[in-house]
Every structure is written in C-alpha cells, then in structure tokens.
Amino acid sequence: MFNSRKTEKFLFGFLLFTLFWLPLSLGANRPWAWALMQMSFFFIGGVLLLTHKTLLSQLYAKYKLFVIVWLAFLTWQLINIVPLPFALVEAIRPQRVQFLLNGNIENIESIRSQWLALSFDVGQSDVTFFKSLAYCFLFFISLTLISSAKRLKYTLIVISGAGIFQAVYGSLEVLSGINYSLVFKLPVSHIATGSFVYKNHYANFLLLCLSAAIGYMIASLRVRSGSSARERLRRIVRFWLSNKVLFRIGIIIMVIALVMSRSRMGNSAFFIAMTITATLGLIYFKPRQKSYVALFISMLVIDILIVSSLFGLKQVQQRIEQTNLTQESRDEVITDALPLLSQYGAIGTGGGTFYTVYPQVQSESIQHFYDHTHNEYLQFAIEFGIVGAALLAALVLLCAKNAMSAIRHRRHPLPRGTAFAAVMAVIGIALHSTVDFPLQAPANTAIFIVLLALGALSRDIPMGRHSRNSY
C-alpha cells in the first residue's frame, strides 16, 4: 500500500541533501552540476504532483500572488525564446537580424523563410529558462514540504551546516598552506574560496548560511524565562550543554571564513544586513528578550572585533579604504552597458545573453572579458527587460513582506527566527548585488530561493502541538 507520508519524508530529506551538496560542486556553477540540480528539483516536484492530486489547486489558493508572479516571469522569458516569423522579428528587433547576418547581407534571403527567436543567444536563454523553472519548482516544493516546526528547524540546520562545512574547508585550505584544493585541484591562495571558484560567490554563500544560523539561534531563544539567580544559572548550564554552543561556534567559524575571503562587499553586506535586521527585531519583537540583545552584543564583540581581527579583518578594511574607481574596470562595464538597457530594456535580450551583447558597447579601455555586469539589477534588466526584472523584484518583496509581518506579529521564536533569516538574506543579497553577481552561482540562488520560501511561510506556518511533533 502506498504511503504518502513516508514518500514526503523521503522527498524532504532528498531536498536537504541536494541543498547541502550543491555548493560542493564548485557552487553548482558548471553545466553538469546545475543539470543534476534541475533533475533533483524536477524529480521532487514530479513525485509531489503524482502523490498529491490537489497540490496545484492548494498552492494557488494559499499562495496565489506567488504563483502568478512566477508564471508571469517564466512566460515573459518565453517571449525571447519562442521562434517567430522573420518579418515580425525584423520589425520588432532589427538588431537581431543584423547580429545573425554578421555583416553578410547576401545571406538574408536564405533566412527570410526561417522563424527566429528574439534572444541573441537562444541556447543560453534556454539554459536560463530551465534554471528559472527549476528555481520555481524549488520555491513551491519548499512551501509544500516545509510544513511543520520540525522541518523548519531541520532546514535552517542543514543550510547552517552547509555553511559551517564550507567555512571549515575554506579556512583549512588557506591555513594548511597547500597549493591545490583537495577535490578539484584548483589553485589555493591566501584567500579562502572553499569549494567555490570565485571568492565573492563564496562570501555570499556564507552570508546566506549565516542568516540561517543566526535565525536558528533566535528561534532557540526562550520567550519567557525566570529572573531569579537560580533560574539564570540553570539557563547558563543548559546553554553550555545544548547544541546552541555548537551553533555559536559554527557562526564564529563562518565569520572567520567570510573575513578570510577578503570580499569587500561580502563582509560589508553581512555586517550591514545583520545590523539592520537585528535593529528591526529589537524594535518589533514582543516581548523583548535580554538573551536576544546579548546574542548580538556577543557577535559584535567576539565574532567581529576580537576573532575576526585575528584572521584578516584589518586587511579587508584596508581593501575597502584603498578601493579606487579609477583602478577598477567593473564600474566602466556598468557605464558601458547602460545603453543596452535603453536599447533593449522593453523586452530584454534574452536570459544569459549579456556576454553576447556587451561587445556591441564595450569601450576600448576595457581589455578583460566580462560575462556579467557586476551589477545584478542591471544585468537582469538587460536580459529579462524591465518587466522581467520587476517581476523578480516583486517576488522578493512579497516574501520580505510576509517575513516582516512575522517579525512584527508572531510571538513564537521559531517563525521569528525564520523571518529574521529571510529578511537578513534579502538585505544581504540586495547590497551585494549592487557591485557583483552573487545569484549567477546556482548554489547561492538555490539557498536564497529556499530562504525566500521560508520568509513567505513564516507568517502563517502553524506552531501548535501537532506541528511540533510531526516530521
């Protein structure tokens, strides 16, 4: 006899396993890695659809706005991918025809009978579309499978565990003095990158995992506690005998690894995002807890001022102070790319096509190859158009809105901590995306999507006895 409960347990475990191994495969930023990621999410979603006949109607009834936004975003991408008559493409986007001809006018007759896509690189746009579809599956399977307090905790623990593993691995690589990484034999320098290739992707992954870990610590705080000396002593003893100590040590290790990444905006985004979100919690959490204040004071003093200073915080500060835009080319890339937005911003050039269209406007002073703009906002607007970028922004803001509602109105520490993690992740990504491309690493995007889903459900997920005891 078919047991849907056991199947759901297996799918939830498989989801957590996938989230843990994704960063191990070079941040899943290789075709074979993101192909496995997509198959995993499609498999989980497919089994859920087969075992829950009314799943789609339930999701639409409960998360109507999220369903509409995701479907609109995916449909909008198809506009650039679906083949259209040559005459229509020539009328809408003559640059596409010119790009295809590459100056050879004699070939125009041979392609007039063909149907063309608006995208400047249909292959890359197809890849981006299937990634987006996989992220859509991930978002809704997270909303479906993370249905109890226990599963909420396990999700935060696994994300935190993935970050702690990356922090230990990245730090030990640097401190051990080895020349090549243990797994993929990549060069190892004085900068920590973990199993990622790009240090800023590594730093952003740690930022997201730190958001989950801090959220779990907040979820573990007691709402009510005695004020007598005996009760305070009991709380101290319970703390040192509980897994909170391991989590607290894990947070310190992740902060150390973040500093060792030497990522300027990665460190700045973490500190700013944590400070803003902690302030929001201080304002809105009712009743206000002394343990909450003590947690962030300890992070400020122990993690940042004492421990991090021993592992290169001063070097990060020097890099920030010595940043000179005249010596950086990434700001010139943004300046060069702005005409692409005015030229193609209505529909977009197609997902994953920035590296294809950028040479049209690349200035002679920039000699390096750039496949990303070092500004996610601009790249999304160029590739997906203003409408597509606005739909992505709407998704993030809707999740952040639900999380803020949980911070303001939920009294149970678990949804509070979950909402804290989501808001901190949103702020961190929003800051880091202004000068880099953290969401181009599928492992980072997958973790961010899960945290967005946690923010979306944190407002209404039940915390009753049945929820606490269910897995």
MOKA-V746355 format. One record per helix or strand. SS is the DSSP state (alpha for helix, beta for strand). FROM is the first residue (numbers start at 1). TO is the last residue. If there is no record, write none. Layout:
BEGIN
SS & FROM & TO
SS & FROM & TO
END
This chain:
BEGIN
alpha & 4 & 22
alpha & 26 & 28
alpha & 31 & 51
alpha & 55 & 62
alpha & 64 & 81
beta & 84 & 85
alpha & 86 & 92
alpha & 94 & 101
alpha & 105 & 111
beta & 115 & 116
alpha & 122 & 145
alpha & 149 & 176
beta & 180 & 180
beta & 187 & 187
alpha & 199 & 219
alpha & 229 & 241
alpha & 244 & 260
alpha & 264 & 284
alpha & 290 & 310
alpha & 313 & 321
alpha & 330 & 344
alpha & 354 & 360
alpha & 376 & 409
alpha & 413 & 432
alpha & 438 & 440
alpha & 442 & 458
alpha & 465 & 469
END
